[in-house]
Amino acid sequence: MKRVVITGLGAITPLGNDAKEFWKGIKEGKCGIDYIKSFDTTDFKVKIAAEVKNYNPEDYFDRRETKRLDKFSQYAMIASREAWKDSGLDREKENMERVGVVIGSGIGGIETIERENKKCNEKGPDRVSPMYIPMGIINMATGNVTIDLGAKGESMAMVTACATGTHCIGESYRMIKHGYQDVMIAGGTEAGITPLSIAGFSNIKALTKTEDINRASIPFDKERSGFVMGEGAGVVVLEELEHALARGAKIYAEVVGYAATSDAYHITSPAPEGEGGARAMKLAMKDANVKPEEITYINAHGTSTHLNDSCETQAIKTALGEEASKKVMVSSTKSNTGHLLGAAGGIEAIVCAKAIEEGFVPPTINYKVPDEECDLDVVPNEGRNVEIKYAMSNSLGFGGHNSTLLFKKYE
């Protein structure tokens, strides 16, 4: 089995338009939530979201490209370019047939889908853009990144709702671990803050309707009332250890465990007591040969919905046991970023890598009212300088998809 390390980070998020600014915002406890600027919310019950700020696509793409790329593909390409540059990899020196891409999305090019559907209904089918399909389909985030960076290895797009980003990184880890690829560009992307998307999630009663920006995304807080939609992309470069060492690469952290499970229970609700999530955590620890008491930090899925946070709390207790679950630090950075759906696991993997590198556990911000059902150490409001050997990241998705990654300080 090959060892797998993280050598590049790239992000565009509600806290900053690159990985450095994103991590700075996390460390400083900033909140990226605000009133929605991208469309008129007059008739909507939900008024707030965590949008990417100060984004001009022509800062990254020429005008023709901008018109041919849905925003979710743009975000994926921006984050991937940054991660590739950060890794120090050189296309001229690499066997690009051994470089793959797995970048997924929860809902793909929904902005394009909404716009072209409106055209079809109002102006007739002949007015629908010939680029509608290649702009809207989810695999085109990966497809556009492979073309942009010249990656000719295994490429695919996974779709597991809010578990997507973690699944993409986990399956990429396996590709390298078992020798199929040397380098993988992996993560998630999402641009779902649109009228139809907000209406749909609102009507399924998943989104909070509060307009108090600092009491909207409040994971593990007793007053939580739903999640806040976010957007952006998080991408990491994974690399086989010897390949990375041979070129003197900077190593942020090692990926040592991954697992995925299914609840087989309900399309939107987690299994009772988080049974599926607990199994994913146990299997990831088994994959890494790590004991529960060795884990210092868990970046929780922590969406700020009542069922997710209480079930995930129980899942952590089941997976780690009562003693270890009392000691482990568990925070949700969705309190900063809102919920980026398919991109959540991507940016949260970056959080884990940086937390290990810098020895800093990020807080759950805007936390006020403890909930007896969520009685873990949720690192309320203030981060902690703590050496981290092992960090875990959980992602759970509609349809009963559970995925867990386990990261280690590189030694």
N, C-alpha and C positions, 0 to 999 in steps of 0.2 A: 504494500500500500504506500502511495506517495503522500507526503505531507503538503498541506495547502496553506498558503499565507496570503494576506492582503497587502498589496503594494501600491494601490492607487485608489483615491477617493474623489468622487464628483457629485455635486448636488446643485439643485435649484429649488428653493423652498420658500415658504412664507416668512422665514427669518433672515434670508439672505440668498443671493443668486450665485453663490459658489460654496464649496464645502467649508472653507475657512470662515466665512461670515455666518454660515449656518451654525457651526460649532461654537463660535463666539456668542451668538444669540442664546444657545442652549446654556452655556456656562454663566451668562449674565442673567438668566431667568427671564428673558424677553418673551412676550406673547405676540404671536403673529396674526392674531384674529382682529378683524375690523368689519365695518359695514361693507357689504358687497358693492363693488364699483363696476363690475363688468356688465350688469344689466339692471333694469329698473325693477325693484322689489316691491313696488307699491301694492300689488295684489297678492303678495306672498306672506305667509305666516312667519317664514324664516328670513331674517334680514342680514345675518352676519355669516362670514366664512373666513377661512385663512387663505387668502389669495397670494400669489407671487406678486411682489411689489416692483414698481418701476421697470416693468418688462417691455422692451421694444424688440420684436423679433429681428428687425433689420440691423440690430447690433451684432447679430450672430449669423444671419443668412441674407443672401441677396433677395431682391424683391420677388423674383420669379420663384425661388425656393420657398419663400414665405407663403406664397399662394398655393403651393403644391404640398404643403406639410401641415397636417392638423397639429394643434398645439401640443398634444401628448407626445407626438413624434419629435417635435422641436425640443421639448424638455429632455427627452431621452438622449438626443444627440448632444445637447449642451452638457449634460452631466457626464456622458460617456467621453466626450472630448477632454473634459477636465480630468477625469479619472485616468485616461490613457496618458495625458501629458504628465500628470502627477506621478505615475508609475515609472516614468523614464524609459519606457519601451520605445524601440525604434523600428518602424516598419521595414526599413532597409536592411536591418540586421536579423529580424525575426523570420521564422518559417510561419507565414501567416495562415497556412493550412492547419496549423496547430493552435490557432487563436479562435475561440468561439464566442458567441454572444447569446445570452438568455436574458431578455428584458420583457417583462409582462406588464399588463395593465388590467385594472378591474373592469372598466367600461370603455376603454379605447377612445376613438375619435367621435365622441358624442356631440361635440360642438359642430362638426361637419355634418353629422347625421341629422341634427335638428335643423340646420340651415337648409340643407338640400331637400329634406322632407317638406319644409315650408314652401320652397320653390315649386316642387312637384305638385303640391296641392293647390297653390295659388296661380301658378303660371303654366302648368302643364309639364308632362314628362320630358319633353325635348329641352327644357331649360335646366335640367339636372346636370351638374358638372361631370364631365368624363373622368375627372379625378376623384369623384365621390367614393368609389370603392377603395382604391389604394390609399386614400386619406383616412378612411373610417375604420378599416379592419385592424384588429389588435396586433397582429404579427408585424405590422409595418414599422413599429418602433424598433424592433430588432432588425428588420430588413434595412431600414434607412441607416442604422448604426453600422451594420456590416459593410454597406456601400461606402459610407463616409470614412470609415477607418481602415477598410480593406481587409476585414477579418473573414477568412475563408473556411474556418473550421465549423464545428457543429453550431447551428443557430436555430433557435426556436423561441416561441413566446408562450409562457404559461399563463393560465387564467384561473385563479382560485379566489376571486373576490379580494377581500382584505388580507388574505394570506399570500397573495401573489409574489410580492417582492422577496419574502423570505423563502418561498418555494424556489424561486429563480436562482437565488444565491446558493441554496442548499443543493439543488440538482447540479449546478455548475461545480460546486465543491466535489460532488461525487464523480463528475466527469474527469476531473484532474486526479483525484484520489485513486481512481482505477486505471489511470494511464491513457485515457482517450484524448486528452488535450493537455497542453502545457500552460495555457493562459485562457482565462474566461473573463469576459466583460458582463457583469450580472447586476440585476436590480429591478426596479419598478418605476413606472411613470404614470402620471394621472393628470388630466385637465378636465375635471368633471363639474366645475362650478358653472353650471348652465341652468337656464330656467327649467327645462324638463328634468334634469337630474335632481336639482334642489326640490322640485315639486314631488318627485317620486319618493325620495328618501324622507321627505317631510310627511307625506301621506301614509307611509308605512310606520310612522311615529318613531323614526330612528334619530331624527335631528332635534336638538334643543331649540326652543322657540324664544329663549331669553335674548334680550338685547344688551345685557350687561356683559361686555367683552371680557371682563376679568372674572366672571362667574359663569362662563358658558361651557368651556371644556375643562371640567373639574373631576378628573378620574379619582375614584375611591372616596370622594366626598359624599356625604349622606344626601346632599341637596342636588346631586347630579340629575340631569333630566334629558340626556341624549348627547350625541356627538356633534361636532362642528366639522363641516366639510373643509378639507384642505386640498391643495394641488401642488404639483412639482414633480421632481424625480430624484432618486438616489441610486447611484451606481458605484460598484466597487470593481477593482481589478483583482482577480484571484490568480495566483501563480503557484506552480509547483516549486517547492522549496529550493531544490538544487538549481533549478533554472533561475530563480531569483538571486540566489547566492552567487552564481557564476557571473552575473553582470553587476554585482554590488548594489542591488536594489535596497531601498529603504523598506523595512517591514513594519507595518502598523500593529499587526496581531496575527495569530494563527487561527484558522478555523479547524476545530477538532471534533465537532459533533453536529449531527443534523438528524432530524426525524420528522416524519409527516404521518398524520393519522386522520381518520374520518369519524365523525360522531354517529353517522347513520341514524339521525334522530329527527331533525327538523330543518326546514329551509332557512330560517333566520335565527332561531333561538339556540344557544349552546346546550349541550347535553347536561342533565342534572349533575350538579357538583363539579362541572368541568371535567368530566371523565375522559373525554377525548384529548383535551389539552394536557391533562396529567400524563396520559400515556405518551404523548409526543415528547414531553420533558424527560420522562424516564428513559425513553429510547434514545434520545439525544445524549443523555449522560452515559448510557451503556455504550453507545457508539464511540464516545470519547474516553471511556474507562475512567470516569470521574465520579467521585462520591458527592452526594448532596451537600455535605458540610464544607466542601471545597469551593463552592460557588459564592462569590462575594456580592454580585449584582445581577439583577434581572431587569431588563427593559421590558416592561409588561405591554401586552396589547392595549390594555387600559383605555378603553374608548370613551368613558364617561357615560355609558348607558348602565342602567341598573343591573340588568342580568349579566352583561359581560364582566363587570368588575367584581361582582360577588362570586360568580362562577369561577373566574380566573383566580381569585383569592383561594377558593377551596381547592382548585387544581394544583396550585403551588404547594399548599399544605400536604396534599395527597402525594405529590411527586417527591417532595423534599423531606417529608416527615415533620412532625411538630417541632422538634428541636431546631433543625436547620432552617425551617421557615420562620422561626422567631428571630433568627440572626441575620438572614439575608436581607439586603437592601433592595427594594422594589420600587421603581419610579416609572411614571408614564410621561414621556416627552410629548405625547399628544396634548398635554396641557399647554405646551408652547406652540405647537404647529397645527392643531386640529388633526383630523384624521385624513391622511392622504390616500386612503383606500389601497389600491394596488401598489402604490409607491411607498406605503408606510414601512414595510419591511426593509426597503432599500435605505431610507434615511436613518432608520433605527439601527441597522447594521453599522452605519457610519458612526452613530453615537456610541455603540459598544466598542468599536475599534479605537476611537479617540479617548473614551473613558479609560480603557486599559493603558493606552499609550501615555496618558497624562496623569493617571491615578486620580481621577475625579469622577465621583458619582453625581450625575445630574439630578436636580430635584423634581418633584411633582409640584408645579407652581400653582398659585391661586387656591391652595387647599386651606379650608377653614373648619369644616364640620366633620369630625371623625364618624365613621360608620362601623358599628360593631360587626357587620358582615364582611368588612374589609380591614381586618385588624392586623395587617402586616406593617412593617416599617416602610412607609411609602415616601420617605425622604422629603418631608413637607417643606416646601418653599425655599430651603437653603441647601445647596449642593455640599458635598463633603470631599475633602482631600483624603483619599483612602487608596492604598495600593490594591490593585485588582489583578488576581491571577486568572480567574475564570469569570466570564460574563455571559449571560444567556439572553436571548431575544425571542419573544413569543409573538406569533401572529395567528389570528383566528378569523375565518371568513364565513360569510353566508354559504349555506350548503353543507356546513359542518366540516369545513377544512381546517385542520390545525397544523402548524409548522413551528419548529423550534430550531434555532441555531445556537451553538455553543462556541464561544471564542476564548482563546487563551493568550496570555502574555507570551510573546515569542522568546524562547530561550535556546 
